[in-house]
Amino acid sequence: MQLVDFMKELGDGILDYLPEDQRTEQLSVEGVIEKWMAKKSYFSALALKKDIATYIELQKSGNFTVDEILSWYDLSFIPERFGVEENIFFTGILGMIDSHIAKKKKALLTRFFGWLGYR
């Protein structure tokens, strides 16, 4: 479900619901990731990474069941928006997601050890 939530955020970030000429304040992919990560927990971020990895594997094997699920939510990946196919796009953003996960992990550990009284 994190992939569905992320895809919704991606569509909102690139203003996918507006005609081309009205898309004036689009977010970059990094901006979308940052916005999504700011609202989510460390465990949600890990779940997104797992969902994306599974999606990439299914796409490469020719299994498009995830696309069917995304269509239930009126979501679809439009390669023309990003200039690449889905699996290439998602493979490219895994590194960005990993860096955000590392930041969230550090913050989580800092809070945990701070709670225990360690500094």
PDB file as gemmi writes it, atoms N, CA and C in Angstrom:
CRYST1    1.000    1.000    1.000  90.00  90.00  90.00 P 1                      
ATOM      1  N   MET A   1       0.818  -1.205   0.000  1.00  0.00           N  
ATOM      2  CA  MET A   1       0.000   0.000   0.000  1.00  0.00           C  
ATOM      3  C   MET A   1       0.855   1.260   0.000  1.00  0.00           C  
ATOM      4  N   GLN A   2       2.114   1.164   0.434  1.00  0.00           N  
ATOM      5  CA  GLN A   2       2.970   2.350   0.423  1.00  0.00           C  
ATOM      6  C   GLN A   2       3.244   2.809  -1.005  1.00  0.00           C  
ATOM      7  N   LEU A   3       3.328   1.855  -1.931  1.00  0.00           N  
ATOM      8  CA  LEU A   3       3.532   2.225  -3.330  1.00  0.00           C  
ATOM      9  C   LEU A   3       2.349   3.012  -3.855  1.00  0.00           C  
ATOM     10  N   VAL A   4       1.142   2.600  -3.503  1.00  0.00           N  
ATOM     11  CA  VAL A   4      -0.060   3.329  -3.922  1.00  0.00           C  
ATOM     12  C   VAL A   4      -0.032   4.738  -3.361  1.00  0.00           C  
ATOM     13  N   ASP A   5       0.297   4.861  -2.095  1.00  0.00           N  
ATOM     14  CA  ASP A   5       0.364   6.175  -1.458  1.00  0.00           C  
ATOM     15  C   ASP A   5       1.440   7.042  -2.112  1.00  0.00           C  
ATOM     16  N   PHE A   6       2.595   6.456  -2.398  1.00  0.00           N  
ATOM     17  CA  PHE A   6       3.675   7.200  -3.041  1.00  0.00           C  
ATOM     18  C   PHE A   6       3.274   7.634  -4.449  1.00  0.00           C  
ATOM     19  N   MET A   7       2.619   6.759  -5.189  1.00  0.00           N  
ATOM     20  CA  MET A   7       2.186   7.100  -6.552  1.00  0.00           C  
ATOM     21  C   MET A   7       1.183   8.250  -6.528  1.00  0.00           C  
ATOM     22  N   LYS A   8       0.303   8.277  -5.526  1.00  0.00           N  
ATOM     23  CA  LYS A   8      -0.622   9.400  -5.383  1.00  0.00           C  
ATOM     24  C   LYS A   8       0.152  10.686  -5.136  1.00  0.00           C  
ATOM     25  N   GLU A   9       1.139  10.617  -4.247  1.00  0.00           N  
ATOM     26  CA  GLU A   9       1.971  11.785  -3.934  1.00  0.00           C  
ATOM     27  C   GLU A   9       2.760  12.238  -5.166  1.00  0.00           C  
ATOM     28  N   LEU A  10       3.241  11.291  -5.945  1.00  0.00           N  
ATOM     29  CA  LEU A  10       3.978  11.610  -7.163  1.00  0.00           C  
ATOM     30  C   LEU A  10       3.081  12.326  -8.160  1.00  0.00           C  
ATOM     31  N   GLY A  11       1.862  11.826  -8.344  1.00  0.00           N  
ATOM     32  CA  GLY A  11       0.909  12.467  -9.245  1.00  0.00           C  
ATOM     33  C   GLY A  11       0.568  13.878  -8.800  1.00  0.00           C  
ATOM     34  N   ASP A  12       0.389  14.057  -7.493  1.00  0.00           N  
ATOM     35  CA  ASP A  12       0.108  15.397  -6.966  1.00  0.00           C  
ATOM     36  C   ASP A  12       1.313  16.316  -7.120  1.00  0.00           C  
ATOM     37  N   GLY A  13       2.501  15.765  -6.906  1.00  0.00           N  
ATOM     38  CA  GLY A  13       3.721  16.566  -6.975  1.00  0.00           C  
ATOM     39  C   GLY A  13       4.022  17.093  -8.363  1.00  0.00           C  
ATOM     40  N   ILE A  14       3.708  16.284  -9.374  1.00  0.00           N  
ATOM     41  CA  ILE A  14       3.955  16.738 -10.749  1.00  0.00           C  
ATOM     42  C   ILE A  14       2.704  17.364 -11.366  1.00  0.00           C  
ATOM     43  N   LEU A  15       1.702  17.563 -10.525  1.00  0.00           N  
ATOM     44  CA  LEU A  15       0.445  18.197 -10.948  1.00  0.00           C  
ATOM     45  C   LEU A  15      -0.181  17.459 -12.127  1.00  0.00           C  
ATOM     46  N   ASP A  16      -0.200  16.148 -12.031  1.00  0.00           N  
ATOM     47  CA  ASP A  16      -0.694  15.298 -13.109  1.00  0.00           C  
ATOM     48  C   ASP A  16      -2.164  15.538 -13.433  1.00  0.00           C  
ATOM     49  N   TYR A  17      -2.910  16.085 -12.498  1.00  0.00           N  
ATOM     50  CA  TYR A  17      -4.338  16.300 -12.687  1.00  0.00           C  
ATOM     51  C   TYR A  17      -4.631  17.579 -13.487  1.00  0.00           C  
ATOM     52  N   LEU A  18      -3.605  18.381 -13.774  1.00  0.00           N  
ATOM     53  CA  LEU A  18      -3.784  19.624 -14.520  1.00  0.00           C  
ATOM     54  C   LEU A  18      -3.320  19.463 -15.962  1.00  0.00           C  
ATOM     55  N   PRO A  19      -3.897  20.241 -16.875  1.00  0.00           N  
ATOM     56  CA  PRO A  19      -3.381  20.240 -18.250  1.00  0.00           C  
ATOM     57  C   PRO A  19      -1.933  20.745 -18.276  1.00  0.00           C  
ATOM     58  N   GLU A  20      -1.180  20.362 -19.303  1.00  0.00           N  
ATOM     59  CA  GLU A  20       0.246  20.712 -19.415  1.00  0.00           C  
ATOM     60  C   GLU A  20       0.519  22.196 -19.201  1.00  0.00           C  
ATOM     61  N   ASP A  21      -0.276  23.054 -19.804  1.00  0.00           N  
ATOM     62  CA  ASP A  21       0.002  24.495 -19.746  1.00  0.00           C  
ATOM     63  C   ASP A  21      -0.253  25.104 -18.368  1.00  0.00           C  
ATOM     64  N   GLN A  22      -0.905  24.382 -17.474  1.00  0.00           N  
ATOM     65  CA  GLN A  22      -1.195  24.904 -16.134  1.00  0.00           C  
ATOM     66  C   GLN A  22      -0.271  24.340 -15.056  1.00  0.00           C  
ATOM     67  N   ARG A  23       0.684  23.534 -15.443  1.00  0.00           N  
ATOM     68  CA  ARG A  23       1.609  22.915 -14.481  1.00  0.00           C  
ATOM     69  C   ARG A  23       2.794  23.841 -14.247  1.00  0.00           C  
ATOM     70  N   THR A  24       2.609  24.774 -13.337  1.00  0.00           N  
ATOM     71  CA  THR A  24       3.653  25.776 -13.130  1.00  0.00           C  
ATOM     72  C   THR A  24       4.518  25.518 -11.905  1.00  0.00           C  
ATOM     73  N   GLU A  25       4.029  24.856 -10.921  1.00  0.00           N  
ATOM     74  CA  GLU A  25       4.787  24.657  -9.680  1.00  0.00           C  
ATOM     75  C   GLU A  25       4.995  23.170  -9.383  1.00  0.00           C  
ATOM     76  N   GLN A  26       5.497  22.461 -10.383  1.00  0.00           N  
ATOM     77  CA  GLN A  26       5.748  21.034 -10.205  1.00  0.00           C  
ATOM     78  C   GLN A  26       6.931  20.813  -9.274  1.00  0.00           C  
ATOM     79  N   LEU A  27       6.841  19.762  -8.487  1.00  0.00           N  
ATOM     80  CA  LEU A  27       7.964  19.345  -7.651  1.00  0.00           C  
ATOM     81  C   LEU A  27       8.883  18.435  -8.459  1.00  0.00           C  
ATOM     82  N   SER A  28      10.141  18.430  -8.107  1.00  0.00           N  
ATOM     83  CA  SER A  28      11.058  17.454  -8.693  1.00  0.00           C  
ATOM     84  C   SER A  28      10.767  16.103  -8.057  1.00  0.00           C  
ATOM     85  N   VAL A  29      11.315  15.058  -8.622  1.00  0.00           N  
ATOM     86  CA  VAL A  29      11.133  13.726  -8.037  1.00  0.00           C  
ATOM     87  C   VAL A  29      11.708  13.720  -6.624  1.00  0.00           C  
ATOM     88  N   GLU A  30      12.882  14.331  -6.442  1.00  0.00           N  
ATOM     89  CA  GLU A  30      13.475  14.419  -5.105  1.00  0.00           C  
ATOM     90  C   GLU A  30      12.547  15.178  -4.158  1.00  0.00           C  
ATOM     91  N   GLY A  31      11.911  16.240  -4.648  1.00  0.00           N  
ATOM     92  CA  GLY A  31      10.964  16.998  -3.829  1.00  0.00           C  
ATOM     93  C   GLY A  31       9.769  16.161  -3.411  1.00  0.00           C  
ATOM     94  N   VAL A  32       9.279  15.349  -4.321  1.00  0.00           N  
ATOM     95  CA  VAL A  32       8.157  14.454  -4.008  1.00  0.00           C  
ATOM     96  C   VAL A  32       8.577  13.444  -2.947  1.00  0.00           C  
ATOM     97  N   ILE A  33       9.768  12.881  -3.114  1.00  0.00           N  
ATOM     98  CA  ILE A  33      10.256  11.902  -2.139  1.00  0.00           C  
ATOM     99  C   ILE A  33      10.408  12.551  -0.771  1.00  0.00           C  
ATOM    100  N   GLU A  34      11.000  13.742  -0.736  1.00  0.00           N  
ATOM    101  CA  GLU A  34      11.179  14.445   0.541  1.00  0.00           C  
ATOM    102  C   GLU A  34       9.840  14.725   1.213  1.00  0.00           C  
ATOM    103  N   LYS A  35       8.869  15.175   0.433  1.00  0.00           N  
ATOM    104  CA  LYS A  35       7.540  15.469   0.985  1.00  0.00           C  
ATOM    105  C   LYS A  35       6.890  14.200   1.532  1.00  0.00           C  
ATOM    106  N   TRP A  36       6.988  13.112   0.776  1.00  0.00           N  
ATOM    107  CA  TRP A  36       6.397  11.850   1.204  1.00  0.00           C  
ATOM    108  C   TRP A  36       7.076  11.347   2.471  1.00  0.00           C  
ATOM    109  N   MET A  37       8.400  11.380   2.472  1.00  0.00           N  
ATOM    110  CA  MET A  37       9.162  10.881   3.620  1.00  0.00           C  
ATOM    111  C   MET A  37       8.901  11.705   4.883  1.00  0.00           C  
ATOM    112  N   ALA A  38       8.666  12.994   4.739  1.00  0.00           N  
ATOM    113  CA  ALA A  38       8.419  13.855   5.895  1.00  0.00           C  
ATOM    114  C   ALA A  38       7.161  13.435   6.646  1.00  0.00           C  
ATOM    115  N   LYS A  39       6.216  12.847   5.942  1.00  0.00           N  
ATOM    116  CA  LYS A  39       4.951  12.454   6.559  1.00  0.00           C  
ATOM    117  C   LYS A  39       4.933  11.004   7.039  1.00  0.00           C  
ATOM    118  N   LYS A  40       5.979  10.250   6.712  1.00  0.00           N  
ATOM    119  CA  LYS A  40       5.953   8.805   6.972  1.00  0.00           C  
ATOM    120  C   LYS A  40       6.992   8.393   8.003  1.00  0.00           C  
ATOM    121  N   SER A  41       6.765   7.242   8.588  1.00  0.00           N  
ATOM    122  CA  SER A  41       7.683   6.686   9.581  1.00  0.00           C  
ATOM    123  C   SER A  41       8.819   5.933   8.884  1.00  0.00           C  
ATOM    124  N   TYR A  42       9.776   5.560   9.676  1.00  0.00           N  
ATOM    125  CA  TYR A  42      10.900   4.743   9.196  1.00  0.00           C  
ATOM    126  C   TYR A  42      10.381   3.435   8.603  1.00  0.00           C  
ATOM    127  N   PHE A  43       9.426   2.823   9.258  1.00  0.00           N  
ATOM    128  CA  PHE A  43       8.908   1.533   8.804  1.00  0.00           C  
ATOM    129  C   PHE A  43       8.087   1.668   7.517  1.00  0.00           C  
ATOM    130  N   SER A  44       7.406   2.780   7.355  1.00  0.00           N  
ATOM    131  CA  SER A  44       6.686   3.042   6.103  1.00  0.00           C  
ATOM    132  C   SER A  44       7.676   3.222   4.959  1.00  0.00           C  
ATOM    133  N   ALA A  45       8.789   3.888   5.244  1.00  0.00           N  
ATOM    134  CA  ALA A  45       9.822   4.083   4.225  1.00  0.00           C  
ATOM    135  C   ALA A  45      10.422   2.742   3.803  1.00  0.00           C  
ATOM    136  N   LEU A  46      10.661   1.860   4.772  1.00  0.00           N  
ATOM    137  CA  LEU A  46      11.160   0.519   4.444  1.00  0.00           C  
ATOM    138  C   LEU A  46      10.144  -0.255   3.606  1.00  0.00           C  
ATOM    139  N   ALA A  47       8.874  -0.104   3.956  1.00  0.00           N  
ATOM    140  CA  ALA A  47       7.818  -0.785   3.201  1.00  0.00           C  
ATOM    141  C   ALA A  47       7.751  -0.264   1.768  1.00  0.00           C  
ATOM    142  N   LEU A  48       7.949   1.059   1.588  1.00  0.00           N  
ATOM    143  CA  LEU A  48       7.956   1.618   0.236  1.00  0.00           C  
ATOM    144  C   LEU A  48       9.106   1.032  -0.562  1.00  0.00           C  
ATOM    145  N   LYS A  49      10.280   0.949   0.027  1.00  0.00           N  
ATOM    146  CA  LYS A  49      11.437   0.386  -0.665  1.00  0.00           C  
ATOM    147  C   LYS A  49      11.145  -1.051  -1.090  1.00  0.00           C  
ATOM    148  N   LYS A  50      10.561  -1.825  -0.195  1.00  0.00           N  
ATOM    149  CA  LYS A  50      10.227  -3.221  -0.508  1.00  0.00           C  
ATOM    150  C   LYS A  50       9.179  -3.287  -1.617  1.00  0.00           C  
ATOM    151  N   ASP A  51       8.158  -2.434  -1.541  1.00  0.00           N  
ATOM    152  CA  ASP A  51       7.116  -2.403  -2.571  1.00  0.00           C  
ATOM    153  C   ASP A  51       7.711  -2.063  -3.937  1.00  0.00           C  
ATOM    154  N   ILE A  52       8.607  -1.092  -3.967  1.00  0.00           N  
ATOM    155  CA  ILE A  52       9.219  -0.687  -5.240  1.00  0.00           C  
ATOM    156  C   ILE A  52      10.099  -1.804  -5.788  1.00  0.00           C  
ATOM    157  N   ALA A  53      10.886  -2.442  -4.918  1.00  0.00           N  
ATOM    158  CA  ALA A  53      11.734  -3.554  -5.370  1.00  0.00           C  
ATOM    159  C   ALA A  53      10.881  -4.682  -5.951  1.00  0.00           C  
ATOM    160  N   THR A  54       9.779  -4.998  -5.297  1.00  0.00           N  
ATOM    161  CA  THR A  54       8.867  -6.037  -5.796  1.00  0.00           C  
ATOM    162  C   THR A  54       8.260  -5.624  -7.129  1.00  0.00           C  
ATOM    163  N   TYR A  55       7.856  -4.362  -7.233  1.00  0.00           N  
ATOM    164  CA  TYR A  55       7.278  -3.844  -8.476  1.00  0.00           C  
ATOM    165  C   TYR A  55       8.266  -3.963  -9.627  1.00  0.00           C  
ATOM    166  N   ILE A  56       9.522  -3.606  -9.375  1.00  0.00           N  
ATOM    167  CA  ILE A  56      10.557  -3.693 -10.412  1.00  0.00           C  
ATOM    168  C   ILE A  56      10.725  -5.145 -10.859  1.00  0.00           C  
ATOM    169  N   GLU A  57      10.819  -6.063  -9.910  1.00  0.00           N  
ATOM    170  CA  GLU A  57      10.975  -7.486 -10.247  1.00  0.00           C  
ATOM    171  C   GLU A  57       9.798  -7.991 -11.077  1.00  0.00           C  
ATOM    172  N   LEU A  58       8.587  -7.624 -10.676  1.00  0.00           N  
ATOM    173  CA  LEU A  58       7.402  -8.070 -11.419  1.00  0.00           C  
ATOM    174  C   LEU A  58       7.385  -7.485 -12.830  1.00  0.00           C  
ATOM    175  N   GLN A  59       7.719  -6.205 -12.961  1.00  0.00           N  
ATOM    176  CA  GLN A  59       7.752  -5.573 -14.275  1.00  0.00           C  
ATOM    177  C   GLN A  59       8.755  -6.260 -15.195  1.00  0.00           C  
ATOM    178  N   LYS A  60       9.941  -6.541 -14.657  1.00  0.00           N  
ATOM    179  CA  LYS A  60      10.985  -7.181 -15.466  1.00  0.00           C  
ATOM    180  C   LYS A  60      10.583  -8.585 -15.899  1.00  0.00           C  
ATOM    181  N   SER A  61       9.794  -9.276 -15.078  1.00  0.00           N  
ATOM    182  CA  SER A  61       9.382 -10.637 -15.411  1.00  0.00           C  
ATOM    183  C   SER A  61       8.142 -10.663 -16.313  1.00  0.00           C  
ATOM    184  N   GLY A  62       7.572  -9.496 -16.573  1.00  0.00           N  
ATOM    185  CA  GLY A  62       6.385  -9.441 -17.428  1.00  0.00           C  
ATOM    186  C   GLY A  62       5.079  -9.600 -16.678  1.00  0.00           C  
ATOM    187  N   ASN A  63       5.128  -9.582 -15.359  1.00  0.00           N  
ATOM    188  CA  ASN A  63       3.937  -9.696 -14.526  1.00  0.00           C  
ATOM    189  C   ASN A  63       3.427  -8.284 -14.220  1.00  0.00           C  
ATOM    190  N   PHE A  64       2.248  -7.959 -14.720  1.00  0.00           N  
ATOM    191  CA  PHE A  64       1.714  -6.601 -14.585  1.00  0.00           C  
ATOM    192  C   PHE A  64       0.544  -6.521 -13.599  1.00  0.00           C  
ATOM    193  N   THR A  65       0.517  -7.426 -12.605  1.00  0.00           N  
ATOM    194  CA  THR A  65      -0.574  -7.416 -11.636  1.00  0.00           C  
ATOM    195  C   THR A  65      -0.570  -6.152 -10.782  1.00  0.00           C  
ATOM    196  N   VAL A  66       0.607  -5.599 -10.504  1.00  0.00           N  
ATOM    197  CA  VAL A  66       0.667  -4.375  -9.712  1.00  0.00           C  
ATOM    198  C   VAL A  66       0.035  -3.217 -10.477  1.00  0.00           C  
ATOM    199  N   ASP A  67       0.251  -3.186 -11.785  1.00  0.00           N  
ATOM    200  CA  ASP A  67      -0.386  -2.145 -12.600  1.00  0.00           C  
ATOM    201  C   ASP A  67      -1.901  -2.236 -12.523  1.00  0.00           C  
ATOM    202  N   GLU A  68      -2.407  -3.458 -12.471  1.00  0.00           N  
ATOM    203  CA  GLU A  68      -3.852  -3.657 -12.340  1.00  0.00           C  
ATOM    204  C   GLU A  68      -4.344  -3.093 -11.009  1.00  0.00           C  
ATOM    205  N   ILE A  69      -3.585  -3.361  -9.942  1.00  0.00           N  
ATOM    206  CA  ILE A  69      -3.952  -2.834  -8.623  1.00  0.00           C  
ATOM    207  C   ILE A  69      -3.900  -1.315  -8.630  1.00  0.00           C  
ATOM    208  N   LEU A  70      -2.866  -0.740  -9.242  1.00  0.00           N  
ATOM    209  CA  LEU A  70      -2.763   0.721  -9.319  1.00  0.00           C  
ATOM    210  C   LEU A  70      -3.935   1.316 -10.088  1.00  0.00           C  
ATOM    211  N   SER A  71      -4.414   0.602 -11.090  1.00  0.00           N  
ATOM    212  CA  SER A  71      -5.543   1.118 -11.862  1.00  0.00           C  
ATOM    213  C   SER A  71      -6.825   1.169 -11.036  1.00  0.00           C  
ATOM    214  N   TRP A  72      -6.936   0.327 -10.006  1.00  0.00           N  
ATOM    215  CA  TRP A  72      -8.095   0.393  -9.117  1.00  0.00           C  
ATOM    216  C   TRP A  72      -8.154   1.745  -8.421  1.00  0.00           C  
ATOM    217  N   TYR A  73      -6.991   2.331  -8.180  1.00  0.00           N  
ATOM    218  CA  TYR A  73      -6.909   3.627  -7.496  1.00  0.00           C  
ATOM    219  C   TYR A  73      -6.786   4.780  -8.486  1.00  0.00           C  
ATOM    220  N   ASP A  74      -7.015   4.482  -9.751  1.00  0.00           N  
ATOM    221  CA  ASP A  74      -6.924   5.477 -10.814  1.00  0.00           C  
ATOM    222  C   ASP A  74      -5.505   6.029 -10.945  1.00  0.00           C  
ATOM    223  N   LEU A  75      -4.538   5.158 -10.738  1.00  0.00           N  
ATOM    224  CA  LEU A  75      -3.131   5.527 -10.844  1.00  0.00           C  
ATOM    225  C   LEU A  75      -2.497   4.751 -11.982  1.00  0.00           C  
ATOM    226  N   SER A  76      -1.653   5.413 -12.717  1.00  0.00           N  
ATOM    227  CA  SER A  76      -0.871   4.723 -13.727  1.00  0.00           C  
ATOM    228  C   SER A  76       0.407   5.510 -13.963  1.00  0.00           C  
ATOM    229  N   PHE A  77       1.440   4.807 -14.329  1.00  0.00           N  
ATOM    230  CA  PHE A  77       2.713   5.443 -14.604  1.00  0.00           C  
ATOM    231  C   PHE A  77       2.717   5.836 -16.071  1.00  0.00           C  
ATOM    232  N   ILE A  78       3.032   7.068 -16.344  1.00  0.00           N  
ATOM    233  CA  ILE A  78       3.085   7.549 -17.723  1.00  0.00           C  
ATOM    234  C   ILE A  78       4.552   7.786 -18.066  1.00  0.00           C  
ATOM    235  N   PRO A  79       5.145   6.875 -18.831  1.00  0.00           N  
ATOM    236  CA  PRO A  79       6.582   6.984 -19.134  1.00  0.00           C  
ATOM    237  C   PRO A  79       6.985   8.314 -19.765  1.00  0.00           C  
ATOM    238  N   GLU A  80       6.099   8.922 -20.529  1.00  0.00           N  
ATOM    239  CA  GLU A  80       6.417  10.183 -21.182  1.00  0.00           C  
ATOM    240  C   GLU A  80       6.673  11.311 -20.184  1.00  0.00           C  
ATOM    241  N   ARG A  81       6.083  11.224 -18.994  1.00  0.00           N  
ATOM    242  CA  ARG A  81       6.278  12.255 -17.966  1.00  0.00           C  
ATOM    243  C   ARG A  81       7.724  12.312 -17.489  1.00  0.00           C  
ATOM    244  N   PHE A  82       8.371  11.134 -17.459  1.00  0.00           N  
ATOM    245  CA  PHE A  82       9.728  11.053 -16.916  1.00  0.00           C  
ATOM    246  C   PHE A  82      10.759  10.635 -17.949  1.00  0.00           C  
ATOM    247  N   GLY A  83      10.327  10.275 -19.135  1.00  0.00           N  
ATOM    248  CA  GLY A  83      11.244   9.921 -20.207  1.00  0.00           C  
ATOM    249  C   GLY A  83      11.829   8.528 -20.116  1.00  0.00           C  
ATOM    250  N   VAL A  84      11.337   7.717 -19.193  1.00  0.00           N  
ATOM    251  CA  VAL A  84      11.826   6.337 -19.035  1.00  0.00           C  
ATOM    252  C   VAL A  84      10.667   5.428 -18.651  1.00  0.00           C  
ATOM    253  N   GLU A  85      10.919   4.129 -18.781  1.00  0.00           N  
ATOM    254  CA  GLU A  85       9.914   3.148 -18.373  1.00  0.00           C  
ATOM    255  C   GLU A  85       9.869   3.044 -16.846  1.00  0.00           C  
ATOM    256  N   GLU A  86       8.812   2.437 -16.342  1.00  0.00           N  
ATOM    257  CA  GLU A  86       8.599   2.338 -14.898  1.00  0.00           C  
ATOM    258  C   GLU A  86       9.771   1.719 -14.152  1.00  0.00           C  
ATOM    259  N   ASN A  87      10.203   0.536 -14.604  1.00  0.00           N  
ATOM    260  CA  ASN A  87      11.243  -0.158 -13.848  1.00  0.00           C  
ATOM    261  C   ASN A  87      12.543   0.645 -13.813  1.00  0.00           C  
ATOM    262  N   ILE A  88      12.861   1.366 -14.865  1.00  0.00           N  
ATOM    263  CA  ILE A  88      14.064   2.204 -14.891  1.00  0.00           C  
ATOM    264  C   ILE A  88      13.888   3.395 -13.955  1.00  0.00           C  
ATOM    265  N   PHE A  89      12.720   4.012 -13.993  1.00  0.00           N  
ATOM    266  CA  PHE A  89      12.439   5.151 -13.114  1.00  0.00           C  
ATOM    267  C   PHE A  89      12.553   4.742 -11.648  1.00  0.00           C  
ATOM    268  N   PHE A  90      11.888   3.664 -11.281  1.00  0.00           N  
ATOM    269  CA  PHE A  90      11.892   3.232  -9.887  1.00  0.00           C  
ATOM    270  C   PHE A  90      13.261   2.719  -9.444  1.00  0.00           C  
ATOM    271  N   THR A  91      14.001   2.094 -10.338  1.00  0.00           N  
ATOM    272  CA  THR A  91      15.362   1.681 -10.001  1.00  0.00           C  
ATOM    273  C   THR A  91      16.215   2.914  -9.696  1.00  0.00           C  
ATOM    274  N   GLY A  92      16.005   3.971 -10.459  1.00  0.00           N  
ATOM    275  CA  GLY A  92      16.751   5.206 -10.250  1.00  0.00           C  
ATOM    276  C   GLY A  92      16.450   5.908  -8.941  1.00  0.00           C  
ATOM    277  N   ILE A  93      15.215   5.814  -8.475  1.00  0.00           N  
ATOM    278  CA  ILE A  93      14.883   6.523  -7.227  1.00  0.00           C  
ATOM    279  C   ILE A  93      15.148   5.692  -5.976  1.00  0.00           C  
ATOM    280  N   LEU A  94      15.483   4.428  -6.135  1.00  0.00           N  
ATOM    281  CA  LEU A  94      15.780   3.608  -4.955  1.00  0.00           C  
ATOM    282  C   LEU A  94      16.941   4.186  -4.149  1.00  0.00           C  
ATOM    283  N   GLY A  95      17.938   4.744  -4.818  1.00  0.00           N  
ATOM    284  CA  GLY A  95      19.060   5.361  -4.119  1.00  0.00           C  
ATOM    285  C   GLY A  95      18.620   6.552  -3.290  1.00  0.00           C  
ATOM    286  N   MET A  96      17.723   7.373  -3.851  1.00  0.00           N  
ATOM    287  CA  MET A  96      17.200   8.527  -3.108  1.00  0.00           C  
ATOM    288  C   MET A  96      16.416   8.054  -1.885  1.00  0.00           C  
ATOM    289  N   ILE A  97      15.633   7.015  -2.078  1.00  0.00           N  
ATOM    290  CA  ILE A  97      14.844   6.472  -0.972  1.00  0.00           C  
ATOM    291  C   ILE A  97      15.769   5.902   0.102  1.00  0.00           C  
ATOM    292  N   ASP A  98      16.838   5.221  -0.322  1.00  0.00           N  
ATOM    293  CA  ASP A  98      17.802   4.674   0.639  1.00  0.00           C  
ATOM    294  C   ASP A  98      18.418   5.774   1.501  1.00  0.00           C  
ATOM    295  N   SER A  99      18.744   6.915   0.907  1.00  0.00           N  
ATOM    296  CA  SER A  99      19.346   7.992   1.693  1.00  0.00           C  
ATOM    297  C   SER A  99      18.353   8.546   2.715  1.00  0.00           C  
ATOM    298  N   HIS A 100      17.089   8.631   2.349  1.00  0.00           N  
ATOM    299  CA  HIS A 100      16.067   9.092   3.292  1.00  0.00           C  
ATOM    300  C   HIS A 100      15.840   8.061   4.399  1.00  0.00           C  
ATOM    301  N   ILE A 101      15.906   6.791   4.047  1.00  0.00           N  
ATOM    302  CA  ILE A 101      15.761   5.733   5.050  1.00  0.00           C  
ATOM    303  C   ILE A 101      16.909   5.811   6.053  1.00  0.00           C  
ATOM    304  N   ALA A 102      18.121   6.050   5.562  1.00  0.00           N  
ATOM    305  CA  ALA A 102      19.275   6.160   6.463  1.00  0.00           C  
ATOM    306  C   ALA A 102      19.098   7.325   7.435  1.00  0.00           C  
ATOM    307  N   LYS A 103      18.577   8.462   6.943  1.00  0.00           N  
ATOM    308  CA  LYS A 103      18.319   9.616   7.813  1.00  0.00           C  
ATOM    309  C   LYS A 103      17.261   9.287   8.859  1.00  0.00           C  
ATOM    310  N   LYS A 104      16.200   8.601   8.422  1.00  0.00           N  
ATOM    311  CA  LYS A 104      15.128   8.235   9.351  1.00  0.00           C  
ATOM    312  C   LYS A 104      15.638   7.246  10.406  1.00  0.00           C  
ATOM    313  N   LYS A 105      16.492   6.321   9.982  1.00  0.00           N  
ATOM    314  CA  LYS A 105      17.046   5.340  10.916  1.00  0.00           C  
ATOM    315  C   LYS A 105      17.904   6.045  11.965  1.00  0.00           C  
ATOM    316  N   LYS A 106      18.718   6.978  11.523  1.00  0.00           N  
ATOM    317  CA  LYS A 106      19.569   7.723  12.447  1.00  0.00           C  
ATOM    318  C   LYS A 106      18.716   8.504  13.445  1.00  0.00           C  
ATOM    319  N   ALA A 107      17.674   9.159  12.957  1.00  0.00           N  
ATOM    320  CA  ALA A 107      16.785   9.926  13.840  1.00  0.00           C  
ATOM    321  C   ALA A 107      16.077   9.007  14.828  1.00  0.00           C  
ATOM    322  N   LEU A 108      15.643   7.842  14.358  1.00  0.00           N  
ATOM    323  CA  LEU A 108      14.970   6.875  15.224  1.00  0.00           C  
ATOM    324  C   LEU A 108      15.911   6.387  16.329  1.00  0.00           C  
ATOM    325  N   LEU A 109      17.141   6.058  15.958  1.00  0.00           N  
ATOM    326  CA  LEU A 109      18.119   5.598  16.947  1.00  0.00           C  
ATOM    327  C   LEU A 109      18.481   6.709  17.922  1.00  0.00           C  
ATOM    328  N   THR A 110      18.605   7.926  17.426  1.00  0.00           N  
ATOM    329  CA  THR A 110      18.912   9.058  18.300  1.00  0.00           C  
ATOM    330  C   THR A 110      17.798   9.257  19.324  1.00  0.00           C  
ATOM    331  N   ARG A 111      16.562   9.189  18.866  1.00  0.00           N  
ATOM    332  CA  ARG A 111      15.431   9.326  19.794  1.00  0.00           C  
ATOM    333  C   ARG A 111      15.396   8.182  20.809  1.00  0.00           C  
ATOM    334  N   PHE A 112      15.647   6.971  20.334  1.00  0.00           N  
ATOM    335  CA  PHE A 112      15.618   5.812  21.223  1.00  0.00           C  
ATOM    336  C   PHE A 112      16.696   5.913  22.295  1.00  0.00           C  
ATOM    337  N   PHE A 113      17.929   6.169  21.863  1.00  0.00           N  
ATOM    338  CA  PHE A 113      19.012   6.248  22.837  1.00  0.00           C  
ATOM    339  C   PHE A 113      18.901   7.497  23.694  1.00  0.00           C  
ATOM    340  N   GLY A 114      18.339   8.563  23.171  1.00  0.00           N  
ATOM    341  CA  GLY A 114      18.068   9.754  23.972  1.00  0.00           C  
ATOM    342  C   GLY A 114      17.048   9.460  25.045  1.00  0.00           C  
ATOM    343  N   TRP A 115      16.076   8.646  24.706  1.00  0.00           N  
ATOM    344  CA  TRP A 115      15.048   8.255  25.663  1.00  0.00           C  
ATOM    345  C   TRP A 115      15.661   7.430  26.795  1.00  0.00           C  
ATOM    346  N   LEU A 116      16.667   6.621  26.429  1.00  0.00           N  
ATOM    347  CA  LEU A 116      17.328   5.812  27.446  1.00  0.00           C  
ATOM    348  C   LEU A 116      18.313   6.617  28.299  1.00  0.00           C  
ATOM    349  N   GLY A 117      18.594   7.834  27.875  1.00  0.00           N  
ATOM    350  CA  GLY A 117      19.485   8.688  28.641  1.00  0.00           C  
ATOM    351  C   GLY A 117      20.892   8.764  28.097  1.00  0.00           C  
ATOM    352  N   TYR A 118      21.150   8.119  26.964  1.00  0.00           N  
ATOM    353  CA  TYR A 118      22.478   8.185  26.346  1.00  0.00           C  
ATOM    354  C   TYR A 118      22.552   9.382  25.427  1.00  0.00           C  
ATOM    355  N   ARG A 119      23.711   9.947  25.326  1.00  0.00           N  
ATOM    356  CA  ARG A 119      23.895  11.072  24.399  1.00  0.00           C  
ATOM    357  C   ARG A 119      25.088  10.848  23.550  1.00  0.00           C  
TER     358      ARG A 119                                                      
END                                                                             
